[in-house]
Each structure stands twice: as C-alpha cells, then as structure tokens.
C-alpha cells in the first residue's frame, strides 16, 4: 500500500494542475466503516510510519494539505510537525513573531490589512528552511488566503520574456538592503527590531551574528541597515528535476521605503522587468483559502508564498524545517 492509499484525495478551491501534478495535493481521512481513526493521532501515526514516502510525495507535489483531521491547537500541530522527523530551524527575518509551543510560532503578526508579498522563507539568509508548515487555528471571515507560486514557472517565463536581463542578473548577482528599528513594531509586517532578530542588544555581538548569517551592518541613528549580497537570482536544488527556482526577492524589496534590490555591482534592475515579474508571479499563483484545522506543508525550495489581506480574526501558526 502506498502512502496516498492511507488517505482520501480531495479537491479545494485554488488548486492548479501544473505540468501534470496537482498543487496542492489535498489529503483527507478515509471515510469508510473500517477506519474510524480520523483524528490528529491517526495522522501522526501514518506520518511517523511513512517518513520517506511523505518526503517523496512533497517533492512531487510541492504542497500537501491535510484537512479534516481535527487539529485543534499548537500542541497538536507540533505533534504533526515532529512526526515527519525533520530538524528545526530558527526563523531569521523582519516579520514580528511570537513563540507559542515548542517548534510552533505565530505567523507574521503585522497588520492583517497588509499584503505580505510572495517569498521563499529566509531566502536571503545562508541557511534557509526546506519546509514551511502552516496550521490554521482560526480561519479569517474574509480574505486572508495564503497564495503560493511554483518558483520554476516564474523562471521559465522570465527567461522567455527577458532572457538578456535574466542572464545579466544571474552573472552579476543581486544585492539587497533592509532597514530595521531597535525594538519591535507590530504595526508593520516588517517591524521586527534588530535586537529581537539577532537575539541581543549588544551591537558588537549583533555584528558578529549578522556576519555569520551572511550580512553586513550599517548603524543608523534610529536603527540599523542590513546589506545582503551578492545573492543568486535563481537556484537549482537536488531532487527537483533540475528546475531553476526563482530564488530571490527582487519584486518584494525593489524600491520600497525600508528596502532595496539592485544588481551586486550597484546597477539598477529595470523597473519594467520588476513590474512584469510581479505580473507573472500573480498569474502563476495558487490562491489557497484556509479552513479550520488545516495543516499545509510547503516545499520552501520550490514555492514562493505570501498572505492576502483579511478581516480579523485570523490565526495561522508556523513551523520550519532544515
């Protein structure tokens, strides 16, 4: 029996067939008289017994959604995360987050009215997670989708429309900058202060930790400017069909008030290229809508993800794996 035979395959709004593969793959409890274990404990048991098969399934589909297993809270979500046996990785980035339970944190606590742009988690840091796992404790009454995008499709279309620009960015590499205040500002989706981000209020220690993460620091009167680069435009990762992933954040950071994106030699990325890239990303996006108890596994090396604006309340928790 294959791992997929342990579940009932379902459908959800926003699913797409991408190169013959359904994304996300929705798996529900089997609804038959011989199987009455349809709660989170049964899901944990299945995942523990099929770790390698689950890994292969996630590599194929890039996103797997478990729905209908009555996952209620952070503790049960943590049990699901630990069932696949992956190592934890500490989040580093600008998003304000709060620790909830063991490996579980809140997702970005910035204002729900703001759109969190598509990104690979921790894309600019030297060590980034291979998996992002999300759990919906409280679905929003309106909006609040977590859209995601097959990264290789963005690369394919950008190469087709802007081959010379893509080649130039790949050859030169990219450089980014980001400005952060000292203390957290939960009024911003990028409001994490540098003291929280680096886990210290000592500037010398913060510089050491920044260097270890592959970034330089420029101290400002009211905060810090971090400079990251050079960074790659695209990346190819093992076991993903040699696809070139659009592993950057030029659209999300280009020309913003607190951030910038340019080529590593300081030359500008043409605005029309960035604008068109944003249109392609939106066109390729899968608009995933949450239901209470959903657990969504994302291959962070293959998918960009974001957050649509929503009405409150919305409570989504997150864990990340090396």
N, C-alpha and C positions, 0 to 999 in steps of 0.2 A: 504494500500500500504506500502511495506517495504522500507527502505532507499535505498536498492540496486535497487529497481524499478525506482528510480529517475534518474538513470544513465544507460548508455550502458556499459556493461562489455567488456573489450578488452583484447588484448594479447600484451606482449612486450618481447623483447629478454632477455634471462637470467631467466625468470620465472621458478619456480620449483613447482611441486606438492609434498608437504611434509605432510605425514600422512593424505592424502585426502584433504588437504587445499592448494589452490593456493596462492603462495607468490612471488611477491606482488600481491594484488588484484588491477587491473587497472580499473579505472572508468572514463568514458568519457561522454561528453554531449550527451543527446538523440538526434538523428538525425531524426526528423520527423516534419511534417508541423505544428503540434500543439505546438511545443516547439521551439521558436526562441531565447530564452534566454540562450545562450551558453557561456556567458562571465563570468568573475570572480564574478560579482554581483549575478548571479544566484547560483553559488556555495556557496557563503557566506550565502545567504538566506536559502538554503537547509540545510547547516550545523547548522545554528542557530536554525532551527526548529526541528532538529533531533540529539541533542547532545548525549543523552543516547544511541540511536541506533548506532550512529557513534562509541562511546566508545566500545560497544559490538562487532561491526564489526572489529575494530582494534585489540581487544583482540583475536578474532578468527583468523585473517589473519596475525597479527604481522606487516605487512607493507601494506599501502594503497597508491596507486599512482593516483593522479588526473592529467589527461593530456587532453589538448585541450580546456582549459578554458581561454586562452589568458591572463594569469597572466603576467604582464609586468615588475613590479619593486618591490622594497622593501615595498612601501606603500601598494600596493595591496596584496602582500604576508602577510603583517602584518594583513590586514583585514581578510584573511583566517584563520590565526592563532587564532585571537581573537574570531572568530565565534564559536569555539568549547568550549569557556568558561573556559579554563584551566589557572591556575595561573603561572606566570612567575617564573623562577629560574635563578639566576646569574651564569654564567659559571665560574668554578674554574678549572684551569689546565694549562699545559705547552704550549698549542697552541697559537701562536700570532693571535689575532683577533681584528677587528675594529668595533665599534658601527656604525650602518647605519641609523636605523629609529625605534624609539620606542622599540619593543621587538626583532628587527632584527639585527643580526651581520653578519660579514663575516665568512665564514668557515675558517679553518686553512689556514693562509697566508704563510705558509712555502713553499719552492721551489716546483713547480709542478713536477719536475723531481723525487721527492722522493715518496716512497710508505708509506702512513700512515697506520699502522698496525691495524687489527681488534680489536675493543674495545667496551665495553659498556661505554657510555658517563659518565664521572666523577665517574667511578667505584670505585675509592679508597677513595672518599670523603664520609663523613657520610650522607649527603643529596645529592641525585642524581636525575636527571630528570626521569620521567616516559615516556616522549615522546621526540623524536628529530624530528624536522620538517625542511625539506630542500627544497629550491627553486632554480631552475636553471635559472638564468638570461642570461648567455652566455654559451652555451654548448661548450666543447672543440672540436677542429677539429680532434683530435685523442687521444684515451685513456681517462683517467680521470673518469672512472667508479667509482661509489660508491657501492662496493660489500658489502653484508651483509650475516650473517650466523645465522641460528636458533641455539641458545645457548644450548638448551636442547639436540639437536642431538650430539653436541660435548661431553657433559657429558655422554650420553649413550654409545658412542663409546669409550671414555676414560675408563669408568668403565669396559667395556668388555675386553679391551686390557691391562689395568694397574690397576686392582682392588686394589692391595695392596698399590701401590703408591698413588692412589686417596684417599684411606682411611687414609693413613698417613698424607697427606696434609690437609685433612678435620679435622683430630684430632688435629694437631699441629697449623694449621692456617698458614698464609703467612705474610711475611714482605717485604716491598719494600723500595727502596731509589731512590731519584732523585736529581740531581744537576742542579741548575739554576744560571745564572749570575744576576747582579743587574738590568741592562737595557735590553730591548727587542732586540732580534736578529732575524730579519725576514729572515735571511739566513738559518734558521733552522726550521724544522717543530715542534720542541720542544723548540723554542727560546724565549718563554715569560719570561721576567725577573721577579724576585720576587717582585719588587716594584709595578709592574703592577698587578701581580697575587694577592697580598694582599692589593692593593689599598693604600699603604703608603710607605714612605721612612724611617720611624722610626722603628728601629729594635725591640724595646720593644713592640710596637704596632703590628708589624708583628708576633712576637712570640705569642701574645695573640690571634690573628686571626688564626694563624696556629693551635694552641691548640683547638680552637673552631671547627675547621674543622677535628680534629682527627689526627693531625700530629705533630711530634717533629721537631725541627730545630737545625742544627749544622752549625755555621757560619764558612765560609772559607775566605781566603784572597781575593778571587775574586768573591764571591757569597755566595750561601747557599746550604746546603744539607738537603733535607727534608726526614724524615723517617716515614713511614706509616705502622702500624701493631699493633697487629695482625689483619689480614683481612681474610675473608672466601674464600674458594676455590669455593664453589657453594652456591646458594641461591634459596629458594622457595618463590614465590610471590603469593599473592591472585589472584584468578580468572584465573589462567593459568594452570589448570589441574594438580596441584601439581608437575609440572615438575621441575627438578633440573637444574637451569641455570648455565652455566659455567661462573660465575660472577667474573672473575679475569683478570689479565693482565700479567700472567707469561711469555707467549711467547713474548709479545711486549717489556717487560722490562728486560728479563733474559740476563745477560752477556753483556749489552750494555755499551758504553763508558760513558754515563751520568746517567745510571740507573742500578738497580739490582733487582732480585727477588729471594727469598730464603724462607725456612720454618721459622716460627716465632722463633724457638729455635736456629736459626743460621745454621742449617744443610742444605746441598746442595740439590737442586732438581736435580735428574739425568738428564744429558744432553740429553740422548736418549728419555726420556719421553717428554721433552720440544720439541725436534725436531719432534717427531711423532705427538704431539698435533698440531703443526703447519701444518703438512701434512693433518690431519683430518679437521682442520678448512678450509683449502683451498679446500679440496674435497667437503665439505658441502656448499661452498659459492655460492651465487646467484650474478652473475656479472651484475649489473644494469647499463644500459647506458642511459645518460641523453638526453632529448630533450628540446628545449627552452620552458619555461613556465611551466615545470613540477613542481608539488608540491608533495613531498613524506613524508608521515607520518610513522615514525618507532616507534615501541614499544621498548623503550630502555631497558626494563627489560627482553625482550625475544630475542633480536637480538644484535649481535656484528656487527659493521660496520667499514668501512675504506675508503681509497681513492687510486685508482690506479694512477701511474704516467701519465702525459698527456703533450701534446703540448699546449702552450698558444694560445689564451686566454681561460680562464675558470673562470666563476664567479658563485659560488654557495653560497647562503645565508642560515642562520640557525637561528632557534628559539628553545627554550627548555621550557618544561612544568613540573611543580611539579607533 
